[in-house]
């Protein structure tokens, strides 16, 4: 029987954090969290009964040090010490991401097929100009933000192994390096929904944070290029993201397409 552990990363997303904790707790009764929030979100995390361990940025960063993916190693080492690595799967959780397919089912199927990590299709939801005068911030984010483009493709789950670590100082390193990293599950690409742009105020806060941390993505740069205007009419393909399909933009109608249809012809994974 597999043990499933959620590794939650949070940075100042209190506006959707309660929704995300509830959604993630439907699948994971064991969550290890790492938090760098200053907006009151930490109290929500600490109050979640499924969060069994909470790391704070100030516990793992040196003074003046910028957060990188390598700092996840503190949580990784704790998970290994508590649970070992026999039949343990870790799933990366974020406050603005919501599962469409069942992550436990995906990991179980992957493990049965001898895979050690699962790639997911990330459908990115954003504010659209047709919603400009109807956005209701009292609604759950999954109801009020209804336009999507994508997907991106990211590894979101991996089977835990000894000596499996993130490279220190690296960004955009989704899963840690380990002896079995090449064994990817190829049978199916599951889906999740990402809500990085939820209100004009939140978009501005993201822009300020990215400038201060010098952590930038092409779509962030484009989104905030016009006086922080988050209401998008269309999304171009980010130049540095060859797997993105921003030219395919639609309003959510209750289902999402198969991510396989978005893979470029040269994709071999």
C-alpha positions in Angstrom: 0.0 0.0 0.0 1.4 3.4 -1.0 1.7 6.3 1.3 0.8 9.7 -0.3 2.4 12.9 1.1 1.6 16.4 -0.1 4.4 19.0 -0.1 2.8 22.4 0.0 4.5 25.6 -0.9 2.8 28.9 0.0 3.8 32.6 -0.6 1.2 35.2 0.3 -1.9 33.7 -1.2 -4.4 34.1 1.6 -7.2 35.0 -0.8 -7.4 31.4 -2.1 -5.5 29.5 0.6 -8.5 28.3 2.6 -10.1 27.0 -0.7 -6.8 25.3 -1.6 -6.3 23.7 1.8 -9.8 22.3 1.7 -9.3 21.0 -1.9 -5.9 19.4 -1.1 -7.2 17.8 2.1 -9.7 15.8 0.2 -6.8 13.8 -1.2 -4.0 14.2 1.3 -4.3 13.5 5.0 -0.5 14.0 5.3 0.8 17.4 4.2 4.2 19.0 4.9 4.1 22.7 4.3 6.7 25.4 3.6 5.5 28.9 4.1 7.0 32.3 3.4 3.8 34.4 3.9 3.4 37.7 5.6 -0.4 38.1 4.8 -1.8 35.9 7.6 -1.9 32.7 5.6 0.5 31.0 8.0 -2.2 30.8 10.6 -4.6 29.1 8.2 -1.9 26.5 7.4 -1.1 25.9 11.0 -4.8 25.3 11.7 -5.3 22.7 9.0 -5.4 19.3 10.7 -3.9 17.6 7.7 -0.7 19.7 7.9 1.6 17.6 10.1 4.7 19.8 9.7 5.2 23.4 8.9 8.5 24.9 7.8 8.9 28.7 7.8 11.1 30.5 5.3 13.0 32.1 8.2 13.9 28.6 9.4 15.6 27.5 6.2 16.9 30.7 4.6 20.0 32.6 5.6 19.6 36.4 6.1 19.1 38.1 2.8 18.9 34.8 0.9 16.4 34.4 -1.9 14.1 31.4 -2.0 14.9 28.7 -4.6 13.7 25.2 -5.3 16.7 23.8 -3.5 15.3 24.9 -0.2 12.7 22.2 -0.5 15.4 19.8 0.6 14.7 20.7 4.2 11.2 19.3 3.9 12.4 16.4 1.8 14.9 15.3 4.5 12.2 15.6 7.2 9.9 13.4 5.1 12.6 10.8 4.6 13.4 10.7 8.3 9.8 10.3 9.3 8.5 7.9 6.7 11.5 6.4 4.9 11.2 5.9 1.2 9.5 2.6 0.8 6.3 3.0 -1.3 6.1 6.7 -0.6 4.9 9.1 -3.3 5.2 12.9 -2.9 2.9 15.3 -4.7 3.7 19.0 -5.0 0.9 21.3 -3.8 0.4 25.0 -4.3 -2.3 27.4 -3.0 -3.4 28.5 -6.5 -3.5 25.0 -8.1 -6.5 22.7 -8.0 -6.6 19.0 -9.2 -8.9 18.0 -12.0 -7.8 14.4 -12.1 -7.3 12.4 -8.9 -3.6 12.7 -7.9 -3.8 9.5 -5.7 -5.2 7.5 -8.6 -2.5 8.9 -10.9 0.3 7.9 -8.5 -1.2 4.5 -7.9 -1.4 3.8 -11.7 2.1 5.1 -12.3 3.6 3.0 -9.5 1.9 -0.1 -10.8 3.5 0.6 -14.2 7.0 0.9 -12.7 7.2 4.7 -13.1 8.9 7.0 -10.6 7.2 10.3 -11.5 4.1 11.7 -13.2 3.9 14.6 -15.6 0.8 16.8 -15.4 -0.9 19.2 -17.8 -1.3 22.6 -16.2 -4.3 24.6 -17.6 -3.7 28.2 -16.6 -6.8 30.2 -15.8 -6.7 34.0 -16.1 -8.9 37.2 -16.0 -10.6 37.9 -19.3 -11.9 41.2 -20.6 -15.4 39.7 -20.9 -15.4 39.3 -17.1 -14.3 42.8 -16.4 -17.5 44.1 -15.0 -18.9 40.8 -13.6 -16.0 39.6 -11.4 -17.4 38.6 -8.0 -14.6 38.2 -5.5 -16.9 36.5 -3.0 -17.2 33.5 -5.3 -14.6 30.7 -5.1 -11.7 31.2 -7.5 -12.8 28.1 -9.5 -16.1 29.9 -10.2 -15.1 33.4 -10.8 -12.0 32.9 -13.1 -13.3 31.0 -16.1 -10.9 31.5 -19.0 -8.0 29.2 -19.6 -5.0 28.8 -22.0 -2.5 26.1 -22.1 -1.4 23.7 -21.1 2.1 23.8 -19.7 3.6 20.4 -18.8 5.2 19.9 -15.4 6.2 16.9 -13.3 4.1 17.1 -10.1 4.5 13.7 -8.4 7.5 11.5 -7.7 8.3 8.3 -5.9 10.6 9.0 -3.0 14.1 7.6 -3.1 17.1 7.8 -0.9 19.6 10.5 -1.9 16.9 12.3 -3.9 17.6 16.1 -3.6 16.9 19.4 -5.3 20.0 21.1 -6.7 20.8 24.0 -4.3 20.3 27.5 -5.8 18.2 26.3 -8.8 14.8 27.6 -10.0 12.2 25.8 -12.1 13.4 22.4 -10.8 10.0 20.8 -10.2 11.1 17.4 -8.9 14.3 16.4 -7.1 17.1 14.4 -8.8 17.3 10.7 -8.0 18.5 7.4 -9.4 15.1 6.5 -10.9 14.3 9.9 -12.3 14.2 8.7 -16.0 11.3 6.3 -15.4 8.4 8.6 -16.3 4.8 7.4 -16.5 3.9 7.7 -20.2 0.4 6.2 -20.3 -1.5 9.4 -19.7 -1.0 13.1 -18.8 -3.5 14.1 -16.1 -4.7 17.6 -15.6 -4.9 20.4 -13.0 -6.0 24.0 -13.0 -3.7 26.9 -12.1 -5.1 30.3 -11.0 -2.1 32.7 -11.0 -4.2 35.8 -11.9 -7.3 36.2 -9.7 -7.9 39.9 -9.2 -6.3 43.2 -10.2 -5.0 43.7 -6.7 -3.5 40.3 -6.5 -1.8 40.7 -9.9 -0.2 43.9 -8.8 1.1 42.1 -5.6 2.5 39.4 -7.7 4.3 41.9 -10.0 5.9 43.6 -7.0 7.0 40.3 -5.5 8.5 39.2 -8.8 10.4 42.4 -9.3 11.8 42.3 -5.8 12.9 38.7 -6.0 14.0 38.9 -9.7 12.1 35.7 -10.3 10.3 36.2 -13.6 8.5 34.2 -16.2 7.6 35.3 -19.8 3.9 35.3 -19.2 4.3 37.4 -16.0 6.3 40.0 -18.0 3.6 40.2 -20.7 0.7 40.3 -18.2 2.0 43.3 -16.3 3.5 45.2 -19.3 0.5 47.5 -19.7 0.2 49.4 -16.5 -0.6 46.3 -14.4 -3.6 45.6 -16.6 -4.7 42.0 -15.8 -7.7 41.8 -18.1 -6.5 39.8 -21.0 -8.0 39.6 -24.5 -5.6 36.8 -25.7 -2.4 35.3 -24.5 0.6 35.0 -26.9 3.0 32.1 -26.6 5.8 33.0 -24.2 9.0 33.1 -26.2 10.9 31.0 -23.6 8.1 28.4 -23.1 8.1 26.1 -26.2 5.5 23.7 -24.6 3.0 26.4 -24.0 -0.1 26.7 -26.2 -1.4 30.2 -25.3 -2.8 30.6 -28.8 -5.6 28.2 -27.6 -7.7 30.3 -25.3 -11.2 29.3 -24.3 -13.9 29.8 -21.6 -14.2 26.9 -19.2 -17.3 24.9 -20.1 -17.2 22.2 -17.4 -14.4 20.0 -18.8 -10.9 20.2 -20.1 -9.3 18.7 -23.2 -6.8 15.9 -23.3 -3.3 17.5 -22.7 -1.9 15.0 -25.2 -3.5 17.1 -28.0 -1.2 20.0 -27.1 2.1 18.2 -27.2 4.4 19.4 -29.9 5.4 17.0 -32.7 8.9 16.7 -31.3 7.8 15.5 -27.9 9.1 12.1 -27.1 8.3 11.8 -23.4 
